[in-house]
Amino acid sequence: MPESQPKILILFAHPSPNRSEINVPLFNASKTIANVTCVDLYAEYPTYRIDIDKEQQRLREHDVIVFMFPLYWYSTPSLLKEWQDLVLEYGFAYGSEGNELVGKKFICALTAGGSESSYRKDGFNHYTIRELLQPLEQMAELTGMDFLAPFALFGAGMANEENRIEQHLKNWKRVLIAIQDNKFNYEVASKLSKMNHSLELVIK
């Protein structure tokens, strides 16, 4: 009996989509893949009045959860943090009976303004991108999800001029298709510092 295709939920958070050169194209590219549900949080909740029941049901119905966002001050945009605060309730996402997310996979697909070399111990930002995402990694740990290496584009402000966006979109679509075709190595992806440069390792 063939394996069922995992369902992927992408929660997109960009407060200024009209200024986005990468995140919006990445989000739109995701819509072209079957079994992917794409949610624009800022478009859906412009006043931050999040429908908790609706969001929790979305989580129940999907196997892979993706946060897609530009890195703002080493964290997520504010609405995505509000989403975490409200949706990941005790008794739903954690606690003795909060097991709705156990076994799901969690990925951050993000852009960062700094160069890749600036995200290391001796670089400008002093930490790797995965180290800076540790609060989200611990969120996944507490809720029983498997945290996978981030899919990150560095030097986002220069990506268009340097003609790096198209390849980034192609690589992201490869990831989504590999997940759906059950050809994605979650164990390897969970151990990497970032996913982008190691697709040959995570796609079977």
C-alpha positions as CSV (number, residue, x, y, z in Angstrom):
1,M,0.0,0.0,0.0
2,P,1.5,3.3,-1.0
3,E,2.4,5.9,1.6
4,S,0.0,8.8,1.9
5,Q,1.3,12.3,0.9
6,P,2.0,14.5,3.9
7,K,-0.1,17.7,4.1
8,I,2.0,20.9,4.4
9,L,0.8,24.1,6.1
10,I,2.6,27.3,5.4
11,L,2.0,30.2,7.8
12,F,3.3,33.3,6.0
13,A,4.0,36.4,8.0
14,H,5.3,39.6,6.3
15,P,4.0,42.9,7.5
16,S,5.1,44.8,4.4
17,P,4.5,42.4,1.5
18,N,4.6,45.2,-1.1
19,R,8.3,45.6,-0.1
20,S,9.1,41.9,-0.3
21,E,11.4,40.7,-3.1
22,I,11.8,37.2,-1.8
23,N,9.2,36.1,0.8
24,V,6.2,36.9,-1.4
25,P,7.6,35.1,-4.4
26,L,8.5,32.2,-2.1
27,F,5.0,32.1,-0.7
28,N,3.5,32.3,-4.2
29,A,5.8,29.5,-5.4
30,S,4.5,27.3,-2.6
31,K,0.9,27.7,-3.8
32,T,1.8,25.8,-7.0
33,I,2.5,22.6,-5.1
34,A,-0.3,20.1,-4.4
35,N,-1.3,19.4,-0.8
36,V,0.2,22.6,0.4
37,T,-2.1,25.0,2.3
38,C,-0.8,28.6,2.2
39,V,-2.0,31.1,4.8
40,D,-1.1,34.8,4.7
41,L,-1.5,35.7,8.4
42,Y,-1.2,39.5,7.9
43,A,-3.9,39.4,5.2
44,E,-6.1,37.2,7.2
45,Y,-5.7,39.0,10.6
46,P,-4.9,42.7,9.8
47,T,-6.2,43.6,13.3
48,Y,-4.5,40.7,15.1
49,R,-7.8,39.2,16.1
50,I,-6.7,35.6,15.5
51,D,-9.3,32.9,15.2
52,I,-7.8,30.4,17.6
53,D,-10.2,27.5,16.9
54,K,-9.6,27.9,13.1
55,E,-5.8,27.9,13.5
56,Q,-5.8,24.9,15.8
57,Q,-7.9,23.0,13.4
58,R,-5.5,23.9,10.6
59,L,-2.7,22.4,12.7
60,R,-4.6,19.2,13.3
61,E,-5.2,18.7,9.6
62,H,-1.5,19.0,8.5
63,D,1.6,17.0,9.0
64,V,4.3,19.6,8.3
65,I,4.1,23.1,9.7
66,V,6.2,25.9,8.1
67,F,6.8,29.4,9.5
68,M,7.7,31.6,6.5
69,F,9.0,35.0,7.5
70,P,11.7,37.7,7.2
71,L,14.0,37.6,10.3
72,Y,13.2,40.8,12.3
73,W,15.6,41.5,15.2
74,Y,16.6,37.8,15.4
75,S,13.0,36.8,15.7
76,T,9.7,36.5,13.9
77,P,7.4,39.4,12.9
78,S,5.1,40.4,15.7
79,L,1.9,38.7,14.3
80,L,3.6,35.3,14.1
81,K,4.6,35.7,17.8
82,E,1.0,36.6,18.6
83,W,-0.1,33.5,16.7
84,Q,2.2,31.4,18.9
85,D,1.0,33.0,22.1
86,L,-2.7,32.5,21.4
87,V,-2.9,29.3,19.3
88,L,-0.4,27.1,21.0
89,E,-2.5,26.8,24.2
90,Y,-2.0,24.6,27.2
91,G,-4.1,21.5,26.7
92,F,-3.8,21.7,23.0
93,A,-0.1,22.1,22.1
94,Y,1.5,21.2,25.5
95,G,0.7,20.0,28.9
96,S,-0.4,16.5,30.1
97,E,-3.2,16.4,27.5
98,G,-1.8,18.8,25.0
99,N,-0.6,16.4,22.3
100,E,-2.2,17.6,19.1
101,L,1.2,18.5,17.5
102,V,3.2,15.4,18.6
103,G,5.0,13.9,15.6
104,K,4.5,16.8,13.2
105,K,7.5,18.3,11.4
106,F,8.4,22.0,11.8
107,I,10.4,24.1,9.4
108,C,11.4,27.8,9.4
109,A,11.7,29.2,5.8
110,L,13.2,32.6,6.3
111,T,15.2,35.5,4.9
112,A,17.9,37.4,6.7
113,G,19.4,40.7,5.7
114,G,22.9,39.9,6.8
115,S,25.4,37.9,4.8
116,E,25.8,34.2,5.6
117,S,29.3,34.8,7.0
118,S,27.8,37.2,9.6
119,Y,25.8,34.4,11.2
120,R,28.6,32.5,13.0
121,K,30.5,32.8,16.3
122,D,33.1,35.1,14.9
123,G,30.7,37.0,12.6
124,F,28.8,40.3,13.1
125,N,25.8,38.5,14.7
126,H,27.9,36.1,16.8
127,Y,25.5,33.2,16.4
128,T,24.5,30.8,13.6
129,I,21.0,31.1,12.2
130,R,19.9,27.9,14.0
131,E,21.2,29.2,17.3
132,L,19.2,32.3,16.9
133,L,16.1,30.2,16.2
134,Q,16.5,28.3,19.5
135,P,13.3,29.7,21.0
136,L,11.4,28.2,18.0
137,E,13.3,25.0,18.3
138,Q,12.3,24.8,22.0
139,M,8.7,25.6,21.0
140,A,8.8,22.5,18.7
141,E,10.4,20.4,21.4
142,L,7.8,21.4,24.0
143,T,4.9,20.7,21.6
144,G,6.4,17.4,20.4
145,M,7.2,18.5,16.9
146,D,10.4,17.6,15.1
147,F,12.4,20.7,14.4
148,L,14.2,20.6,11.0
149,A,17.1,22.8,9.8
150,P,15.9,26.2,8.6
151,F,15.6,27.0,4.9
152,A,17.3,30.4,4.9
153,L,18.3,33.0,2.3
154,F,21.0,35.4,3.5
155,G,21.9,38.8,2.1
156,A,18.2,39.2,1.2
157,G,18.6,42.9,0.2
158,M,21.0,42.0,-2.6
159,A,19.5,38.7,-3.7
160,N,17.6,40.2,-6.6
161,E,20.7,42.1,-8.0
162,E,22.8,39.0,-7.6
163,N,20.2,36.8,-9.4
164,R,19.8,34.4,-6.5
165,I,16.1,34.4,-6.1
166,E,15.1,32.0,-8.9
167,Q,17.4,29.3,-7.7
168,H,16.1,29.8,-4.1
169,L,12.5,29.3,-5.3
170,K,13.5,26.2,-7.3
171,N,15.2,24.7,-4.2
172,W,12.2,25.4,-2.0
173,K,9.9,23.7,-4.4
174,R,12.2,20.7,-4.5
175,V,11.9,20.5,-0.7
176,L,8.1,20.6,-0.8
177,I,7.9,18.0,-3.5
178,A,10.3,15.7,-1.8
179,I,8.3,15.9,1.4
180,Q,5.1,15.1,-0.5
181,D,6.7,12.2,-2.3
182,N,8.1,10.8,0.9
183,K,11.6,11.3,-0.4
184,F,12.8,13.7,2.4
185,N,15.2,12.6,5.0
186,Y,13.9,14.1,8.2
187,E,16.6,12.6,10.4
188,V,19.4,14.2,8.4
189,A,17.5,17.5,8.2
190,S,17.0,17.7,11.9
191,K,20.8,17.7,12.5
192,L,21.9,20.3,9.9
193,S,22.6,24.0,10.8
194,K,20.7,25.0,7.7
195,M,19.1,23.1,4.9
196,N,19.8,25.0,1.7
197,H,23.4,23.9,0.9
198,S,22.7,20.3,1.8
199,L,19.7,19.4,-0.3
200,E,21.5,16.4,-1.8
201,L,21.7,15.0,1.8
202,V,18.0,15.5,2.7
203,I,16.3,14.6,-0.6
204,K,16.5,10.8,-1.1
